[in-house]
Amino acid sequence: MQRACCFFALLFALFFNNLSYAEECKFNAERWDSILADVRSRATAKGISTDTINATLRNPAFIPSIVKSDKNQSEFKLTLDEYLNKTVNATRVVRGRQMHGKYPTLLSRIDNTYGIPPHVILAFWGLESNYGEVKARHRLVDAFFTLIYDGRREKFFGDQLIALMKIADDNALDINNIRGSWAGAMGHFQFIPTTLASYGVDGNGDSHIDIINSIGDAMASAGNYLNKLGWDKTQRIVRRVVVPGTFDTSLFDGKTKKTLTEWASMGVLNPDGSPIPMGNMVAGLVGDATNIPPATDDFNPDTDVAPKPVITAYLTYPNFYRIKKWNNSNWYAIAIAELADKLK
């Protein structure tokens, strides 16, 4: 049985992907067998049914393109402006407003139950799956076995596979029909299995949790997750500001926290040049340190007027850092804030 699985996985790599890459991987059938045996042992110890275990181990495939994606994901980095132009575009805003009109009752229920406003839920939905339009490419069983075999984060992806098996078992789902991204995220809000196991909610009352096929389950799970992260609907996420061209951009990492009064004393202003609110509210500051205007050669700090504030940045409040627990990216959290504001 296991040898057959190995043979199938290797054939998949050879005939459906790049031959030279498959050869480069030097597929190790003994390692693959060992992984299958370990998954069977762990799943049995977790009380997962024999049917689900057998279904999981029936014909998992090794996908070389997933390994390539995992190794190359940091090769290209967008500037903040490029990222926002890509993620917070007019089409996504229009589509989000349409979804608000299509699901007003459901969005209101999520707000009343979990304290997450509709525009926030819609922003996450839009960025994660373009409101459900992004189609899953891979069987998650294949993705997880491939990533376990690759070994870079073997324990993490092993835990994800076991969590997926438990989810399939508990909710009467065919594990071989569960599809997602190459990295193992699934559904309208792209939850990984361990996140779904911790925060998944039956939003449509059918006693099952299916965040792929049920928008009600997906939205309720997203609302529950944000609620558990401590979301405060009375607070904004960010405030767009400007700073002088001479500002110390090493402070743009969001990790340095100061009061609004302290930021104001350093030259942080509203985009129109007016003062930001003063007070003891603590915030970070995030901006794109690559987007700095060139200094003028003829500026004399002793006689000339100080440079006008020309660098756009964002004061970041507690909800910003809650978003980063969902996705640990400053650009992502700013995009959620910008999209949410446009969907109010």
C-alpha positions as CSV (number, residue, x, y, z in Angstrom):
1,M,0.0,0.0,0.0
2,Q,2.7,2.5,1.0
3,R,4.9,1.5,-1.9
4,A,2.1,2.1,-4.3
5,C,1.6,5.6,-2.8
6,C,5.3,6.3,-3.2
7,F,5.2,5.2,-6.8
8,F,2.1,7.3,-7.5
9,A,3.8,10.3,-5.9
10,L,6.9,9.9,-8.0
11,L,5.0,9.4,-11.2
12,F,3.1,12.6,-10.5
13,A,6.4,14.5,-10.0
14,L,7.8,13.1,-13.2
15,F,4.9,13.4,-15.6
16,F,2.9,16.4,-14.3
17,N,5.8,18.6,-13.3
18,N,9.3,19.4,-14.5
19,L,11.4,16.2,-15.0
20,S,14.7,17.8,-14.2
21,Y,13.3,19.3,-11.0
22,A,12.0,15.9,-10.0
23,E,15.4,14.4,-10.6
24,E,17.0,17.3,-8.6
25,C,14.7,16.4,-5.7
26,K,16.1,12.9,-5.7
27,F,12.8,11.6,-4.4
28,N,13.4,9.3,-1.4
29,A,10.7,6.6,-1.3
30,E,11.9,5.3,2.1
31,R,11.4,8.8,3.6
32,W,8.0,9.1,2.0
33,D,7.0,5.7,3.5
34,S,8.3,6.8,6.9
35,I,6.1,10.0,6.7
36,L,3.0,8.0,5.8
37,A,3.6,5.6,8.7
38,D,4.2,8.5,11.1
39,V,0.9,10.2,10.0
40,R,-1.0,6.9,10.5
41,S,0.5,6.5,14.0
42,R,-0.2,10.1,15.1
43,A,-3.7,10.1,13.6
44,T,-4.6,6.8,15.4
45,A,-3.3,8.2,18.7
46,K,-5.6,11.2,18.2
47,G,-8.6,9.0,17.8
48,I,-9.2,9.8,14.1
49,S,-11.3,7.1,12.4
50,T,-9.8,4.4,10.3
51,D,-11.9,5.5,7.3
52,T,-10.4,9.0,7.4
53,I,-6.9,7.7,8.0
54,N,-7.2,5.3,5.0
55,A,-8.6,8.0,2.8
56,T,-5.8,10.4,3.7
57,L,-3.1,7.8,2.9
58,R,-4.8,6.4,-0.2
59,N,-2.9,8.3,-2.9
60,P,-1.1,11.4,-1.6
61,A,1.0,13.0,-4.3
62,F,4.3,14.8,-4.1
63,I,4.1,18.1,-5.9
64,P,7.5,19.7,-6.8
65,S,6.0,23.0,-7.7
66,I,4.8,23.4,-4.1
67,V,8.4,23.0,-2.9
68,K,9.5,25.6,-5.4
69,S,6.8,28.0,-4.2
70,D,7.8,27.5,-0.5
71,K,11.5,28.2,-1.3
72,N,10.8,31.2,-3.5
73,Q,8.1,33.1,-1.6
74,S,10.4,35.9,-0.4
75,E,12.2,36.5,-3.7
76,F,10.0,39.5,-4.7
77,K,8.8,42.2,-2.4
78,L,6.4,44.9,-3.4
79,T,6.7,48.5,-2.2
80,L,3.8,49.7,-0.1
81,D,2.3,51.7,-2.9
82,E,2.6,48.7,-5.3
83,Y,1.0,46.4,-2.7
84,L,-1.9,48.8,-2.0
85,N,-2.5,49.4,-5.7
86,K,-2.8,45.6,-6.2
87,T,-4.9,44.8,-3.2
88,V,-7.1,47.9,-2.6
89,N,-8.3,48.5,-6.1
90,A,-11.5,49.9,-7.4
91,T,-12.8,46.6,-8.6
92,R,-12.3,45.0,-5.1
93,V,-14.1,48.0,-3.5
94,V,-17.1,47.7,-5.8
95,R,-17.3,44.0,-5.3
96,G,-17.1,44.4,-1.5
97,R,-20.0,46.8,-1.6
98,Q,-22.0,44.3,-3.6
99,M,-21.3,41.6,-1.1
100,H,-22.5,44.0,1.7
101,G,-25.7,44.4,-0.2
102,K,-26.0,40.6,-0.8
103,Y,-25.4,39.5,2.8
104,P,-26.7,42.3,5.1
105,T,-28.4,40.0,7.6
106,L,-25.5,37.7,7.9
107,L,-23.0,40.5,8.3
108,S,-25.2,42.2,10.9
109,R,-25.4,38.9,12.8
110,I,-21.6,38.6,12.9
111,D,-21.4,42.2,14.1
112,N,-24.0,41.6,16.9
113,T,-22.5,38.2,17.9
114,Y,-18.7,38.9,17.7
115,G,-18.4,42.7,17.6
116,I,-16.8,42.7,14.2
117,P,-18.3,45.4,11.9
118,P,-19.3,44.4,8.3
119,H,-16.7,46.5,6.6
120,V,-13.9,44.7,8.6
121,I,-15.2,41.2,7.8
122,L,-15.6,42.3,4.1
123,A,-12.0,43.6,4.0
124,F,-10.6,40.3,5.2
125,W,-12.8,38.4,2.8
126,G,-11.7,40.6,-0.1
127,L,-8.0,40.3,0.6
128,E,-8.0,36.6,1.4
129,S,-10.1,35.2,-1.5
130,N,-11.5,38.1,-3.4
131,Y,-14.9,37.4,-1.9
132,G,-14.6,33.7,-2.6
133,E,-13.6,34.0,-6.3
134,V,-10.1,32.7,-5.9
135,K,-10.2,29.0,-6.6
136,A,-8.2,26.5,-4.6
137,R,-5.5,24.8,-6.6
138,H,-4.3,21.9,-4.6
139,R,-5.7,19.0,-2.6
140,L,-4.6,19.9,0.9
141,V,-3.5,16.3,1.6
142,D,-1.0,16.6,-1.3
143,A,0.2,20.1,-0.2
144,F,0.8,19.0,3.4
145,F,2.5,15.7,2.5
146,T,4.8,17.6,0.1
147,L,5.7,20.2,2.6
148,I,6.3,17.6,5.3
149,Y,8.6,15.7,3.0
150,D,10.4,18.9,2.1
151,G,11.4,19.2,5.7
152,R,11.8,23.0,6.2
153,R,8.9,23.1,8.6
154,E,8.1,19.4,9.0
155,K,6.5,19.6,12.4
156,F,4.4,22.6,11.6
157,F,2.9,21.0,8.4
158,G,2.6,17.6,10.1
159,D,0.5,19.3,12.8
160,Q,-1.6,20.9,10.1
161,L,-2.3,17.6,8.4
162,I,-3.3,15.9,11.6
163,A,-5.6,18.9,12.4
164,L,-7.1,18.6,8.9
165,M,-7.8,14.9,9.4
166,K,-9.5,15.6,12.7
167,I,-11.7,18.4,11.1
168,A,-12.7,16.1,8.2
169,D,-13.5,13.3,10.7
170,D,-15.6,15.5,13.0
171,N,-17.5,17.2,10.2
172,A,-18.1,14.3,7.9
173,L,-16.0,15.8,5.1
174,D,-14.2,13.9,2.4
175,I,-10.6,14.9,3.1
176,N,-9.6,14.2,-0.5
177,N,-12.1,16.9,-1.6
178,I,-10.7,19.6,0.6
179,R,-8.7,22.0,-1.5
180,G,-6.7,25.0,-0.7
181,S,-3.5,27.0,-1.4
182,W,0.0,25.5,-1.8
183,A,0.7,26.6,1.8
184,G,-2.3,24.8,3.2
185,A,-4.8,27.6,3.7
186,M,-8.5,27.0,2.8
187,G,-11.8,28.6,2.4
188,H,-13.2,32.1,2.0
189,F,-10.8,33.5,4.7
190,Q,-7.9,31.2,4.1
191,F,-7.6,29.5,7.5
192,I,-5.0,26.9,8.1
193,P,-6.3,23.8,9.8
194,T,-5.1,24.5,13.3
195,T,-6.7,28.0,13.2
196,L,-9.9,26.4,12.0
197,A,-9.7,23.9,14.8
198,S,-9.4,26.6,17.4
199,Y,-11.8,29.2,16.0
200,G,-14.1,27.5,13.6
201,V,-17.8,28.1,14.2
202,D,-21.0,26.5,12.8
203,G,-22.6,29.7,11.3
204,N,-25.5,28.1,9.5
205,G,-26.8,25.8,12.1
206,D,-26.2,22.5,10.3
207,S,-24.0,21.1,13.1
208,H,-21.0,21.0,10.8
209,I,-18.2,23.5,10.2
210,D,-17.4,24.0,6.5
211,I,-15.6,27.2,5.7
212,I,-15.1,26.3,2.1
213,N,-18.7,25.7,1.0
214,S,-20.6,27.7,3.7
215,I,-20.3,31.5,3.7
216,G,-22.1,31.5,7.0
217,D,-19.6,29.2,8.6
218,A,-16.7,31.1,7.0
219,M,-17.9,34.5,8.2
220,A,-18.8,33.3,11.7
221,S,-15.4,31.7,12.0
222,A,-13.6,34.9,10.9
223,G,-15.7,36.9,13.3
224,N,-15.0,34.5,16.2
225,Y,-11.2,34.6,15.4
226,L,-11.0,38.4,15.4
227,N,-13.1,38.6,18.5
228,K,-10.7,36.2,20.3
229,L,-7.8,38.3,19.1
230,G,-9.4,41.1,21.1
231,W,-10.8,43.3,18.3
232,D,-12.1,46.7,19.5
233,K,-14.8,48.1,17.2
234,T,-14.6,51.4,18.9
235,Q,-11.0,52.0,17.8
236,R,-9.7,52.7,14.3
237,I,-7.0,50.5,12.8
238,V,-4.5,53.1,11.5
239,R,-4.3,56.9,10.9
240,R,-2.7,58.0,7.7
241,V,-0.1,60.7,8.4
242,V,2.8,62.5,6.8
243,V,6.3,63.1,8.2
244,P,9.1,65.4,7.2
245,G,11.5,64.3,4.5
246,T,14.3,64.3,7.2
247,F,12.3,61.9,9.5
248,D,14.2,58.9,11.0
249,T,12.7,56.1,8.9
250,S,14.1,53.4,11.1
251,L,11.0,54.1,13.2
252,F,8.8,52.9,10.4
253,D,8.8,49.3,11.6
254,G,5.8,49.6,13.8
255,K,7.7,48.2,16.8
256,T,8.6,51.6,18.4
257,K,5.6,52.8,20.4
258,K,5.0,56.4,21.4
259,T,2.1,58.5,22.6
260,L,0.3,60.6,20.0
261,T,1.8,63.7,21.7
262,E,5.3,62.3,21.3
263,W,4.7,61.5,17.6
264,A,3.4,65.0,17.1
265,S,6.4,66.6,18.7
266,M,8.6,64.7,16.1
267,G,6.7,66.3,13.2
268,V,4.0,63.7,12.5
269,L,1.0,65.5,10.9
270,N,-2.3,64.8,9.2
271,P,-2.0,64.5,5.4
272,D,-3.4,68.0,5.0
273,G,-0.7,69.4,7.3
274,S,-2.9,69.9,10.3
275,P,-1.9,68.6,13.8
276,I,-2.7,65.0,14.7
277,P,-4.7,64.5,17.9
278,M,-2.7,64.9,21.1
279,G,-2.9,62.5,24.0
280,N,-1.5,59.5,25.8
281,M,-2.9,57.0,23.2
282,V,0.0,54.8,22.3
283,A,0.7,54.0,18.6
284,G,3.4,52.6,16.4
285,L,4.4,54.0,13.0
286,V,4.6,52.1,9.7
287,G,5.8,53.4,6.4
288,D,7.8,52.5,3.4
289,A,11.4,53.4,3.9
290,T,12.2,52.9,0.2
291,N,9.7,55.7,-0.7
292,I,11.8,58.7,0.4
293,P,12.1,61.7,-1.8
294,P,15.6,62.8,-2.8
295,A,17.1,65.6,-0.9
296,T,17.6,68.9,-2.7
297,D,21.2,70.1,-3.2
298,D,20.4,73.7,-2.5
299,F,18.6,73.3,0.8
300,N,20.3,75.3,3.6
301,P,18.9,74.3,7.1
302,D,20.1,77.6,8.6
303,T,18.3,79.9,6.2
304,D,15.7,77.9,4.3
305,V,12.2,76.9,5.5
306,A,12.1,73.3,6.7
307,P,11.1,70.7,4.2
308,K,7.4,70.2,3.9
309,P,6.1,66.8,5.2
310,V,6.3,64.6,2.1
311,I,6.5,61.0,3.3
312,T,3.3,59.1,3.9
313,A,3.1,56.8,6.9
314,Y,0.6,55.3,9.2
315,L,0.1,55.5,12.9
316,T,-0.8,52.0,14.0
317,Y,-3.2,51.3,16.8
318,P,-4.0,48.0,18.8
319,N,-6.3,46.6,16.1
320,F,-3.4,46.9,13.6
321,Y,-1.4,44.4,15.7
322,R,-4.4,42.1,16.0
323,I,-4.5,41.9,12.3
324,K,-0.8,41.0,12.3
325,K,-1.7,38.0,14.5
326,W,-3.8,36.9,11.5
327,N,-1.1,37.7,8.9
328,N,2.2,39.0,10.2
329,S,2.8,41.6,7.5
330,N,2.7,45.4,7.9
331,W,1.6,45.8,4.3
332,Y,-1.3,43.3,4.7
333,A,-2.5,45.1,7.9
334,I,-2.4,48.5,6.2
335,A,-4.3,47.1,3.2
336,I,-7.0,45.6,5.5
337,A,-7.4,49.1,7.1
338,E,-7.5,50.9,3.8
339,L,-10.0,48.5,2.3
340,A,-12.2,48.5,5.4
341,D,-12.3,52.3,5.4
342,K,-13.5,52.3,1.8
343,L,-16.2,49.7,2.6
344,K,-17.8,51.6,5.5
